[in-house]
Amino acid sequence: MRALNALENVDFKHHSGIISHFRKTYIKTHIFDVELSNFITTAFDMRHFCDYDDSYDIIPSEVEAQVQNAEIFLNAVKLYIDKQLNDK
């Protein structure tokens, strides 16, 4: 998401600002599928639980799902950025 922000010369201090901007700029305008927003929500929630819940355990299948989601997200963003750079 920060790479997308760099294309626009914008940045935010907090994760919530980055996520909010991504959703407003790229999800609500249908540049990216809402599925990517769901990936962000799940990853952010898991990070929060891991940071603040001492007894939170992640099972291997959750980790594998997060890795797959991250790859899908990364590929979608790469394609978009490449297109933006090539259209200039």
Secondary structure, 3 states (H helix, E strand, C coil): CHHHHHHHCCCCCCHHHHHHHHHHHHHCCCCCCHHHHHHHHHHHHHHHHHHHCCCCCCCHHHHHHHHHHHHHHHHHHHHHHHHHHHCC
